[in-house]
Amino acid sequence: MTADPTPEPADDPKTDPPAPADPDPAAATADDRLPDDHPVVKALHKANEEAKQARLKVQEFEDAQKSEVDKLNDRIKELEPTAKEAARLRVALDKGLTLKQANRLSGDTEEELAADADDLLEDLGTPRPQVPQRPKGHDDGGKPSDTTQDMSKLADSILESGF
């Protein structure tokens, strides 16, 4: 095996240029700087001040938006339990459950709550109770029933008696 007589480029001092010296702007002397009343210096100071004001306005806007979003997120967190409770009670009503039975339901969606209600009813071995239907009357779009008319007469007689 023969050794390669050509040196590696990193080892050759001829190929490595010297690193440029980084000028330090803070090391500039007063003789190297422009006077404060020079138009370029004045323009630079003005641009820096405008940029600072713009950054402050952006920060204020971001803070205002952030607080609105935070307020809305807090309100959602406040209403979530109420919405879940309403869904649980709605399912319990639809399934004909008592309030005690409704308190045992678990789930995050109405579908999950309904499935849990069905499981509860099955486990209890009780037939699903029938939810009472609303009595027929003015609500069904037809003529008032005799019961509705009797109730109206009863209400009128109570009012006439001076109650």
N, CA, C and O of each residue as an XYZ file, in Angstrom:
652
protein
N       0.830     -1.169      0.000
C       0.000      0.000      0.000
C       0.879      1.237      0.000
O       1.845      1.344      0.756
N       0.527      2.136     -0.841
C       1.326      3.350     -0.955
C       0.590      4.511     -0.339
O      -0.638      4.583     -0.386
N       1.338      5.409      0.230
C       0.741      6.596      0.848
C       0.548      7.655     -0.206
O       1.353      7.788     -1.127
N      -0.508      8.396     -0.068
C      -0.806      9.469     -1.013
C       0.065     10.669     -0.673
O      -0.045     11.209      0.428
N       0.931     11.102     -1.590
C       1.856     12.193     -1.273
C       1.183     13.557     -1.188
O       1.776     14.488     -0.644
N      -0.037     13.708     -1.707
C      -0.692     15.011     -1.655
C      -1.330     15.217     -0.283
O      -2.081     14.366      0.194
N      -1.036     16.321      0.331
C      -1.613     16.575      1.656
C      -3.101     16.904      1.547
O      -3.592     17.340      0.506
N      -3.791     16.681      2.649
C      -5.222     17.007      2.733
C      -5.376     18.520      2.630
O      -4.494     19.255      3.075
N      -6.479     19.004      2.050
C      -6.655     20.454      1.925
C      -6.705     21.154      3.283
O      -6.287     22.308      3.376
N      -7.199     20.504      4.334
C      -7.277     21.155      5.639
C      -5.898     21.306      6.251
O      -5.670     22.196      7.070
N      -4.968     20.427      5.851
C      -3.628     20.483      6.413
C      -2.740     21.483      5.691
O      -1.668     21.833      6.186
N      -3.174     21.943      4.533
C      -2.352     22.830      3.713
C      -2.584     24.271      4.152
O      -3.693     24.780      3.996
N      -1.576     24.940      4.694
C      -1.763     26.315      5.150
C      -2.015     27.274      3.999
O      -2.514     28.377      4.220
N      -1.686     26.885      2.785
C      -1.888     27.774      1.637
C      -3.374     27.882      1.281
O      -3.796     28.905      0.743
N      -4.192     26.833      1.573
C      -5.599     26.843      1.176
C      -6.515     27.435      2.241
O      -7.654     27.792      1.940
N      -6.039     27.545      3.484
C      -6.879     28.103      4.541
C      -6.673     29.605      4.623
O      -5.633     30.064      5.095
N      -7.657     30.377      4.166
C      -7.490     31.824      4.263
C      -7.654     32.254      5.722
O      -8.384     31.612      6.478
N      -7.009     33.289      6.104
C      -7.147     33.747      7.493
C      -8.572     34.248      7.734
O      -9.201     34.812      6.838
N      -9.064     34.039      8.935
C     -10.426     34.465      9.278
C     -10.475     35.976      9.320
O      -9.589     36.624      9.878
N     -11.531     36.541      8.719
C     -11.620     38.008      8.726
C     -11.913     38.492     10.142
O     -12.634     37.843     10.900
N     -11.361     39.601     10.468
C     -11.582     40.182     11.790
C     -12.957     40.830     11.810
O     -13.287     41.621     10.926
N     -13.771     40.495     12.828
C     -15.097     41.097     12.953
C     -14.952     42.478     13.572
O     -14.457     42.614     14.691
N     -15.380     43.490     12.851
C     -15.299     44.817     13.447
C     -16.323     44.935     14.567
O     -17.466     44.510     14.398
N     -15.952     45.484     15.670
C     -16.829     45.663     16.825
C     -17.374     47.084     16.783
O     -16.629     48.044     16.974
N     -18.713     47.222     16.528
C     -19.268     48.570     16.438
C     -19.150     49.331     17.759
O     -19.078     50.560     17.753
N     -19.129     48.631     18.876
C     -19.026     49.306     20.168
C     -17.624     49.853     20.385
O     -17.419     50.744     21.209
N     -16.654     49.314     19.641
C     -15.285     49.757     19.815
C     -14.986     51.030     19.028
O     -13.877     51.562     19.090
N     -15.966     51.504     18.301
C     -15.736     52.716     17.518
C     -15.516     53.890     18.468
O     -16.163     54.002     19.509
N     -14.624     54.726     18.096
C     -14.326     55.883     18.931
C     -15.211     57.044     18.523
O     -15.903     56.980     17.507
N     -15.189     58.069     19.288
C     -15.998     59.256     18.991
C     -15.578     59.881     17.674
O     -16.382     60.527     17.003
N     -14.309     59.690     17.301
C     -13.836     60.249     16.040
C     -14.455     59.532     14.849
O     -14.590     60.124     13.778
N     -14.849     58.221     15.021
C     -15.399     57.426     13.928
C     -16.904     57.657     13.744
O     -17.441     57.278     12.703
N     -17.584     58.247     14.683
C     -19.039     58.411     14.626
C     -19.410     59.745     14.010
O     -18.652     60.714     14.013
N     -20.648     59.732     13.471
C     -21.190     60.971     12.927
C     -21.711     61.829     14.080
O     -22.102     61.292     15.117
N     -21.721     63.125     13.918
C     -22.252     63.984     14.987
C     -23.757     63.771     15.148
O     -24.439     63.398     14.193
N     -24.271     64.006     16.351
C     -25.689     63.791     16.646
C     -26.614     64.654     15.797
O     -27.765     64.279     15.575
N     -26.144     65.785     15.324
C     -27.007     66.652     14.519
C     -26.922     66.337     13.028
O     -27.511     67.045     12.212
N     -26.201     65.293     12.671
C     -26.094     64.892     11.262
C     -27.458     64.358     10.801
O     -28.122     63.669     11.576
N     -27.897     64.647      9.579
C     -29.211     64.203      9.088
C     -29.390     62.687      9.116
O     -30.496     62.218      9.385
N     -28.374     61.925      8.857
C     -28.469     60.463      8.876
C     -28.710     59.977     10.302
O     -29.523     59.080     10.524
N     -28.013     60.559     11.257
C     -28.184     60.172     12.653
C     -29.585     60.536     13.123
O     -30.231     59.754     13.822
N     -30.060     61.727     12.740
C     -31.418     62.145     13.112
C     -32.457     61.197     12.509
O     -33.409     60.808     13.185
N     -32.274     60.827     11.245
C     -33.214     59.918     10.581
C     -33.200     58.545     11.244
O     -34.245     57.910     11.389
N     -32.013     58.087     11.646
C     -31.904     56.797     12.319
C     -32.621     56.828     13.664
O     -33.351     55.895     14.001
N     -32.418     57.893     14.434
C     -33.107     58.015     15.720
C     -34.625     58.053     15.536
O     -35.365     57.449     16.312
N     -35.079     58.762     14.510
C     -36.514     58.860     14.240
C     -37.070     57.489     13.838
O     -38.138     57.098     14.308
N     -36.366     56.768     12.987
C     -36.808     55.437     12.552
C     -36.842     54.464     13.729
O     -37.759     53.651     13.842
N     -35.840     54.549     14.605
C     -35.822     53.680     15.780
C     -36.999     53.968     16.698
O     -37.615     53.043     17.227
N     -37.315     55.242     16.891
C     -38.445     55.609     17.748
C     -39.773     55.141     17.136
O     -40.640     54.640     17.853
N     -39.936     55.301     15.818
C     -41.157     54.841     15.151
C     -41.292     53.323     15.245
O     -42.393     52.808     15.444
N     -40.181     52.607     15.104
C     -40.211     51.151     15.211
C     -40.594     50.734     16.626
O     -41.344     49.777     16.817
N     -40.078     51.453     17.610
C     -40.418     51.151     19.002
C     -41.915     51.362     19.245
O     -42.564     50.537     19.889
N     -42.460     52.463     18.732
C     -43.895     52.736     18.893
C     -44.729     51.674     18.180
O     -45.764     51.251     18.697
N     -44.291     51.243     17.007
C     -45.015     50.213     16.261
C     -45.008     48.888     17.029
O     -46.026     48.198     17.086
N     -43.871     48.537     17.614
C     -43.799     47.302     18.407
C     -44.734     47.372     19.614
O     -45.378     46.381     19.958
N     -44.809     48.528     20.252
C     -45.713     48.697     21.393
C     -47.175     48.536     20.981
O     -47.961     47.907     21.691
N     -47.535     49.107     19.832
C     -48.918     48.982     19.348
C     -49.253     47.530     19.006
O     -50.343     47.049     19.317
N     -48.324     46.849     18.375
C     -48.540     45.432     18.047
C     -48.721     44.623     19.322
O     -49.601     43.766     19.398
N     -47.888     44.893     20.324
C     -47.988     44.175     21.593
C     -49.321     44.447     22.275
O     -49.938     43.526     22.810
N     -49.779     45.707     22.264
C     -51.081     46.043     22.849
C     -52.205     45.301     22.125
O     -53.117     44.775     22.762
N     -52.136     45.263     20.802
C     -53.156     44.576     20.018
C     -53.157     43.085     20.325
O     -54.217     42.485     20.504
N     -51.964     42.484     20.385
C     -51.877     41.056     20.692
C     -52.415     40.765     22.092
O     -53.096     39.762     22.303
N     -52.111     41.640     23.038
C     -52.617     41.457     24.397
C     -54.137     41.577     24.439
O     -54.805     40.815     25.137
N     -54.681     42.535     23.690
C     -56.134     42.714     23.660
C     -56.804     41.493     23.038
O     -57.813     41.010     23.553
N     -56.255     40.994     21.943
C     -56.828     39.816     21.293
C     -56.703     38.605     22.197
O     -57.631     37.804     22.306
N     -55.581     38.476     22.831
C     -55.344     37.337     23.699
C     -56.331     37.350     24.859
O     -56.847     36.302     25.248
N     -56.592     38.511     25.403
C     -57.512     38.572     26.524
C     -58.935     38.239     26.083
O     -59.679     37.619     26.843
N     -59.330     38.634     24.874
C     -60.652     38.277     24.367
C     -60.770     36.770     24.182
O     -61.781     36.170     24.548
N     -59.747     36.172     23.620
C     -59.745     34.724     23.428
C     -59.785     34.024     24.782
O     -60.513     33.049     24.969
N     -58.988     34.540     25.726
C     -58.991     33.952     27.063
C     -60.363     34.071     27.708
O     -60.829     33.138     28.362
N     -61.013     35.222     27.527
C     -62.358     35.413     28.087
C     -63.334     34.403     27.489
O     -64.140     33.811     28.207
N     -63.261     34.209     26.184
C     -64.166     33.256     25.530
C     -63.881     31.826     25.978
O     -64.808     31.047     26.199
N     -62.608     31.482     26.112
C     -62.266     30.134     26.577
C     -62.757     29.913     28.000
O     -63.238     28.828     28.329
N     -62.640     30.930     28.843
C     -63.143     30.814     30.216
C     -64.653     30.630     30.223
O     -65.182     29.831     30.996
N     -65.338     31.359     29.370
C     -66.809     31.244     29.302
C     -67.223     29.852     28.819
O     -68.193     29.283     29.320
N     -66.501     29.314     27.862
C     -66.787     27.956     27.375
C     -66.605     26.957     28.509
O     -67.423     26.056     28.692
N     -65.521     27.125     29.272
C     -65.277     26.217     30.400
C     -66.378     26.321     31.442
O     -66.731     25.328     32.079
N     -66.932     27.539     31.619
C     -68.026     27.717     32.574
C     -69.304     27.018     32.095
O     -70.048     26.455     32.898
N     -69.549     27.058     30.794
C     -70.797     26.521     30.257
C     -70.756     25.028     29.974
O     -71.812     24.404     29.874
N     -69.585     24.437     29.843
C     -69.489     23.010     29.534
C     -70.250     22.131     30.526
O     -71.007     21.259     30.100
N     -70.075     22.328     31.828
C     -70.824     21.474     32.765
C     -72.337     21.645     32.621
O     -73.086     20.678     32.757
N     -72.781     22.856     32.350
C     -74.208     23.106     32.184
C     -74.736     22.394     30.944
O     -75.817     21.807     30.974
N     -73.984     22.445     29.870
C     -74.404     21.781     28.638
C     -74.430     20.266     28.827
O     -75.346     19.595     28.350
N     -73.426     19.725     29.525
C     -73.394     18.280     29.772
C     -74.569     17.866     30.663
O     -75.187     16.825     30.441
N     -74.869     18.684     31.665
C     -75.995     18.388     32.556
C     -77.309     18.416     31.774
O     -78.165     17.553     31.969
N     -77.468     19.393     30.901
C     -78.680     19.480     30.090
C     -78.810     18.257     29.186
O     -79.901     17.705     29.044
N     -77.718     17.837     28.583
C     -77.753     16.657     27.708
C     -78.121     15.413     28.515
O     -78.916     14.588     28.065
N     -77.540     15.283     29.705
C     -77.821     14.126     30.556
C     -79.305     14.096     30.950
O     -79.940     13.042     30.914
N     -79.839     15.237     31.319
C     -81.252     15.290     31.701
C     -82.174     15.083     30.504
O     -83.236     14.475     30.636
N     -81.775     15.581     29.345
C     -82.577     15.386     28.130
C     -82.657     13.898     27.785
O     -83.727     13.394     27.445
N     -81.523     13.197     27.872
C     -81.510     11.756     27.586
C     -82.350     11.017     28.621
O     -83.128     10.129     28.272
N     -82.195     11.382     29.895
C     -82.956     10.715     30.953
C     -84.452     10.892     30.721
O     -85.229      9.954     30.906
N     -84.851     12.086     30.320
C     -86.265     12.336     30.043
C     -86.748     11.491     28.870
O     -87.820     10.888     28.926
N     -85.949     11.454     27.812
C     -86.318     10.664     26.639
C     -86.416      9.173     26.958
O     -87.256      8.470     26.398
N     -85.560      8.697     27.853
C     -85.554      7.274     28.198
C     -86.507      6.950     29.338
O     -86.685      5.782     29.684
N     -87.119      7.971     29.925
C     -88.078      7.739     31.003
C     -87.414      7.408     32.328
O     -87.993      6.682     33.136
N     -86.222      7.918     32.570
C     -85.507      7.642     33.807
C     -85.902      8.631     34.900
O     -86.342      9.749     34.628
N     -85.732      8.187     36.138
C     -85.947      9.084     37.262
C     -84.717      9.980     37.405
O     -83.698      9.755     36.753
N     -84.820     10.990     38.258
C     -83.694     11.881     38.484
C     -82.517     11.135     39.102
O     -81.365     11.396     38.755
N     -82.804     10.199     40.027
C     -81.725      9.410     40.618
C     -81.020      8.573     39.560
O     -79.793      8.463     39.561
N     -81.794      7.987     38.663
C     -81.196      7.188     37.601
C     -80.404      8.084     36.637
O     -79.347      7.693     36.142
N     -80.925      9.277     36.380
C     -80.243     10.210     35.476
C     -78.884     10.605     36.038
O     -77.931     10.801     35.284
N     -78.791     10.723     37.359
C     -77.517     11.106     37.977
C     -76.444     10.041     37.789
O     -75.258     10.331     37.942
N     -76.840      8.813     37.461
C     -75.875      7.728     37.265
C     -75.358      7.639     35.841
O     -74.416      6.894     35.571
N     -75.952      8.379     34.937
C     -75.524      8.306     33.533
C     -74.149      8.936     33.361
O     -73.811      9.932     34.001
N     -73.365      8.322     32.473
C     -72.050      8.890     32.168
C     -71.847      8.871     30.664
O     -72.359      8.006     29.953
N     -71.093      9.840     30.207
C     -70.793      9.967     28.785
C     -70.564     11.422     28.441
O     -71.006     12.320     29.157
N     -69.869     11.648     27.339
C     -69.572     13.016     26.924
C     -70.521     13.524     25.850
O     -70.674     14.734     25.682
N     -71.162     12.613     25.121
C     -72.084     13.018     24.073
C     -73.463     12.447     24.377
O     -73.606     11.551     25.208
N     -74.469     12.973     23.698
C     -75.815     12.458     23.912
C     -75.927     10.994     23.499
O     -76.677     10.229     24.106
N     -75.182     10.606     22.470
C     -75.206      9.215     22.023
C     -74.641      8.299     23.108
O     -75.197      7.235     23.382
N     -73.538      8.716     23.719
C     -72.939      7.909     24.790
C     -73.877      7.852     26.000
O     -74.023      6.804     26.630
N     -74.506      8.979     26.317
C     -75.451      9.009     27.437
C     -76.649      8.106     27.157
O     -77.113      7.401     28.053
N     -77.154      8.120     25.922
C     -78.297      7.283     25.561
C     -77.930      5.801     25.653
O     -78.721      4.990     26.134
N     -76.737      5.454     25.195
C     -76.293      4.054     25.281
C     -76.162      3.639     26.748
O     -76.513      2.516     27.110
N     -75.661      4.540     27.584
C     -75.529      4.237     29.003
C     -76.901      4.090     29.652
O     -77.089      3.236     30.518
N     -77.850      4.908     29.244
C     -79.209      4.810     29.781
C     -79.833      3.474     29.390
O     -80.496      2.832     30.204
N     -79.619      3.057     28.147
C     -80.144      1.756     27.711
C     -79.516      0.623     28.524
O     -80.207     -0.313     28.928
N     -78.217      0.710     28.761
C     -77.532     -0.305     29.570
C     -78.081     -0.321     30.995
O     -78.289     -1.388     31.573
N     -78.310      0.849     31.551
C     -78.837      0.943     32.912
C     -80.218      0.298     32.993
O     -80.496     -0.472     33.912
N     -81.072      0.610     32.038
C     -82.411      0.018     32.032
C     -82.342     -1.494     31.864
O     -83.116     -2.224     32.482
N     -81.430     -1.960     31.040
C     -81.274     -3.404     30.830
C     -80.776     -4.073     32.112
O     -81.263     -5.136     32.497
N     -79.798     -3.438     32.770
C     -79.262     -3.997     34.018
C     -80.307     -4.037     35.128
O     -80.330     -4.960     35.942
N     -81.155     -3.040     35.147
C     -82.195     -3.000     36.175
C     -83.283     -4.044     35.918
O     -84.039     -4.408     36.819
N     -83.346     -4.511     34.686
C     -84.327     -5.524     34.335
C     -85.742     -4.978     34.273
O     -86.708     -5.741     34.254
N     -85.860     -3.705     34.242
C     -87.188     -3.100     34.171
C     -87.490     -2.733     32.739
O     -86.609     -2.294     32.000
N     -88.730     -2.913     32.352
C     -89.068     -2.476     31.010
C     -88.960     -0.954     30.938
O     -89.129     -0.240     31.927
N     -88.686     -0.517     29.785
C     -88.538      0.923     29.592
C     -89.875      1.599     29.863
O     -90.880      1.274     29.231
N     -89.886      2.540     30.803
C     -91.142      3.223     31.096
C     -91.602      4.047     29.914
O     -90.796      4.577     29.148
N     -92.887      4.143     29.784
C     -93.458      4.939     28.719
C     -93.492      6.402     29.156
O     -93.960      6.732     30.246
N     -92.998      7.246     28.300
C     -93.034      8.672     28.575
C     -94.447      9.155     28.287
O     -94.972      8.903     27.202
N     -95.076      9.845     29.238
C     -96.437     10.303     29.004
C     -96.496     11.267     27.827
O     -95.624     12.117     27.649
N     -97.525     11.114     27.045
C     -97.730     11.971     25.893
C     -98.495     13.214     26.324
O     -99.263     13.182     27.285
N     -98.279     14.301     25.609
C     -99.022     15.520     25.914
C    -100.482     15.310     25.541
O    -100.790     14.666     24.538
N    -101.375     15.857     26.353
C    -102.790     15.717     26.006
C    -103.108     16.494     24.739
O    -102.521     17.539     24.461
N    -104.023     15.971     24.004
C    -104.457     16.630     22.772
C    -105.228     17.885     23.160
O    -105.950     17.903     24.157
N    -105.071     18.892     22.388
C    -105.768     20.141     22.671
C    -105.409     21.136     21.590
O    -105.306     20.777     20.417
N    -105.223     22.352     21.969
C    -104.876     23.396     21.005
C    -103.516     23.167     20.371
O    -103.265     23.633     19.259
N    -102.630     22.451     21.066
C    -101.270     22.263     20.576
C    -101.197     21.407     19.321
O    -100.250     21.541     18.545
N    -102.164     20.537     19.104
C    -102.063     19.645     17.951
C    -102.646     20.253     16.684
O    -102.704     19.582     15.653
N    -103.068     21.476     16.735
C    -103.559     22.160     15.547
C    -105.017     21.859     15.248
O    -105.582     22.424     14.312
N    -105.627     20.996     16.012
C    -107.041     20.666     15.773
C    -107.944     21.481     16.674
O    -107.534     22.474     17.274
N    -109.189     21.030     16.749
C    -110.146     21.714     17.609
C    -109.849     21.362     19.058
O    -109.319     20.289     19.344
N    -110.191     22.266     19.974
C    -109.959     21.959     21.388
C    -110.798     20.759     21.821
O    -111.940     20.586     21.395
N    -110.199     19.944     22.674
C    -110.921     18.773     23.161
C    -111.928     19.201     24.225
O    -111.922     20.339     24.697
N    -112.793     18.254     24.586
C    -113.785     18.547     25.613
C    -113.110     18.860     26.945
O    -113.583     19.710     27.700
N    -112.017     18.182     27.231
C    -111.306     18.413     28.483
C    -110.778     19.836     28.540
O    -110.852     20.493     29.578
N    -110.237     20.317     27.403
C    -109.711     21.674     27.357
C    -110.826     22.677     27.569
O    -110.649     23.671     28.274
N    -111.985     22.419     26.956
C    -113.111     23.333     27.115
C    -113.607     23.314     28.560
O    -113.958     24.358     29.110
N    -113.636     22.113     29.186
C    -114.058     22.029     30.581
C    -113.103     22.799     31.480
O    -113.541     23.463     32.419
N    -111.816     22.722     31.209
C    -110.835     23.465     32.003
C    -111.040     24.960     31.845
O    -110.916     25.714     32.811
N    -111.354     25.393     30.623
C    -111.590     26.813     30.394
C    -112.798     27.286     31.186
O    -112.779     28.376     31.758
N    -113.868     26.461     31.225
C    -115.067     26.825     31.979
C    -114.741     26.883     33.472
O    -115.213     27.776     34.175
N    -113.946     25.946     33.949
C    -113.570     25.929     35.355
C    -112.757     27.172     35.706
O    -112.984     27.780     36.752
N    -111.817     27.557     34.849
C    -111.009     28.749     35.092
C    -111.885     29.987     35.104
O    -111.703     30.864     35.948
N    -112.833     30.073     34.183
C    -113.738     31.224     34.145
C    -114.571     31.310     35.414
O    -114.764     32.394     35.965
N    -115.066     30.160     35.879
C    -115.904     30.178     37.077
C    -115.088     30.579     38.309
O    -115.614     31.246     39.199
N    -113.842     30.194     38.374
C    -112.978     30.591     39.498
C    -112.750     32.091     39.464
O    -112.824     32.749     40.502
N    -112.475     32.642     38.297
C    -112.231     34.066     38.174
C    -113.492     34.880     38.500
O    -113.402     35.949     39.104
N    -114.649     34.381     38.106
C    -115.903     35.075     38.368
C    -116.247     35.044     39.854
O    -116.896     35.962     40.354
N    -115.824     34.008     40.562
C    -116.175     33.893     41.972
C    -115.367     34.869     42.835
O    -115.609     34.977     44.037
N    -114.435     35.559     42.246
C    -113.685     36.571     42.983
C    -112.462     36.026     43.666
O    -111.996     36.632     44.631
N    -111.940     34.966     43.242
C    -110.744     34.389     43.846
C    -109.601     35.287     43.706
O    -108.503     34.963     44.158
